[in-house]
């Protein structure tokens, strides 16, 4: 007899709960998460609550600092603060723009920068080996962000927190490429309260190994 309902998951969270959790750790609002995932605000809120309950956290805010890694991820648990390496090189610059179509015409068509890929509200360019991310916003109230490359993002965060750095959330996966490699980020504040980010691109565990979304 065939069982009905959703298939069981052998991870702490379901794929949908993981998607919402990663976006919560990225600092996005419930409304923004719902828009990105194409679900209702109530659906996004329910998934966040479900993940929070499963993990034994007191509130949604606890998801921001939860350091869990989904099963099968290319990223292995960090070996500790001793694995810290010098920060850099600069891997990405985020620049806020008021009109993405106009900005793409400037950076791609006028300046001739290779466009790597684009998503709704975002476009990425190769700026001589450093990635430029253009993000469309309603205004210019948000500061631009520098992303610093590290080989072990968990160890780098632990090392900097021991030295007093103010992190706003745990390392989280922000994108998985078609080759299975993953991009992880963790945001912290500089001495004037502006955003900086650690950035790691992690190769898949085996050639051609892909993880279900």
N, C-alpha and C positions, 0 to 999 in steps of 0.2 A: 504494500500500500504506500503510495507516494505521500510524503509529508508536505503540507502546505505551509505557506509563510516564507519569511526570508531565510536564506541559508545561514547556518551558524558561522561565527567568526572566532578564530583562535587567537585573536589579539585582544588587548584591553578594551579597545574602542572599535566600533564599526568604521568602515571607510568614510561614511558620511560624517560621523562624529569626529574623525581625524581631520577631515577637510575644514570643519568649523573650528576645531581646536587650534589648528595651525594659523588660521586667520585671526582668531582671538589673540594668539601669542604675537601676531604681527601688529597688534594694536588697533584693529579695525572695529568699528561700531557694528552692532547687530544689523542695522539697516544696510550698511555697506556690504557686509557679509552676504546678506540675503540677495542683494543686487548682483554680486559677483557669481554666486552659485545658482541664480535663477530660481530661488525658492522664496516663500513668504517670510516676512519678519517673524511670524509666529513659529514657522518651521525652524528657522535659524536659532531662535531663542530656545525651542524645545531640545534641539540637538546639543546646544551648549549646556543646558541644564542636565541632560542625560549624561553627558561626559563628566560633568562636575560631580554628579552623584556616584557614578561608577568609580571614580578616582578617590572618593572620600574627601573631596574638597569642600570648604564651607561656602564658597561663592564663585561666581564667574571670574572674579578677579584672581582667584587661585590658579586658573588656567594660564594666566600670563607668565607665571614663574614656574609652572610645572615643567620638569626637564625630561619627560618621557620621550622615547623614540619608537615610532611604529615598527612592528615586527616586519623583518625583511628589508629594512632600510639599508641603503648603501653606507650610512654613517654608523660606525661602531661606537660604543660607549667610550668616553674619554678616559685616558690613563691617569689623569691627575694634573695638578698644577705644574708639576715639573716638566711637562711636555710643552710649556709655553715657548714660543719662538718670537723673534722680533716681528712687530707689526709691519704689514705691507708686503708687496707693493700695493699702491692704490688700485683697486680692482673695478670700482664703479663710482660714478658721480651721478647723483639724482638732481635734476633741475626741474623746477615747477614752471609750467607754461600756462597761459590763459586760453590759448587756442591750439590744439594739437595739430590740426590740419595745416594751419599757418606755420607752426614750428617745424613740421616735417618738410614742408616746402623749402624752408630756410636751411635746415641742417642737411637734408638729403639732396635736394635739387640744386640749391644755390652753392652750398659749401662742398657738396659731393661726398659726404661721409657715407660709408656703406651702412645700410639699414639691416640690422641683424634679424629682428622680428618685431612684430607689433601686436598689441592687444587693445581692446577698448579702453581708451584713456591713457595708454602707455605706448611708447616707442623706444627701441634700443638701437644704439649706433656704436660702431667701432671707432674710437677716438685714439688711434695710434696704439692699440693694445689695451687701453682702458675703456671700459664700457660706459657710455653715456645713456642714462635713462631720462627720457622726457615724460613728465607726468602732468596731465591736464588738471588744473584746479580752477576754482571759481575766482581766485584772486592770488595775490603774491604774499599772503600773510605767513606762509610756511617757509622756513629756511631750506636751502639746499643741503644735501647730505653727502658726506664722504664715506665710502665703504672701504675698509681696510682688510686685505686678504690675510688669512691665517690658515695653517694646515690642520689644526685641531681646534674647532670653535668652542667646544666645551671646556677644554683645558685653558684656552685663552681667556674665556669669560671668568673662570674660577680664579685664575691668576690676577686678573685686573680687579675683581671684586675684593680679593684679599688686600689689595693695595688701596682700596677705597673708591673704585669706580662705581658710578651710579647707573646700574642697568635697569631698564624699564620692563624687561621680560626675559624669558628663557630663550636659548637658541631654538629656532624653528625652521622647518623646510618651507621654502617659498615657491619652489618650482622643481619639477622633475622633467628632464629632457628626454627626447625619444631614445637616446642611447642608454638610458637608465641612470645617468649621472644626476646628482641632486645638488641644489643650491640652498645653503642654510645661512641665516642671518641672526644677529642678536644686537639690539639697539641699546645705546647708553648715552649719557649726557657729557658734554664737555664742561669746562669751568664756567661757562656763561649760560648753561642750560640748553644748549643747542644739541640736536641729534647727531650722533656718529653711529657707525655700524661696523661690526665684525662680519666678514663674509667668507664663506668656504664653499668651494665647488668640490664635491666628493664623487670619485669615480665609482661605477657599479662594482659589486663584489666579483662578478665574473663577466666576461665578454658576452654581450647580447642579453644579459640578465635584466629583465624588466619586472617592475613591481606593479601589481594591479592598483589602479587609482582608487 
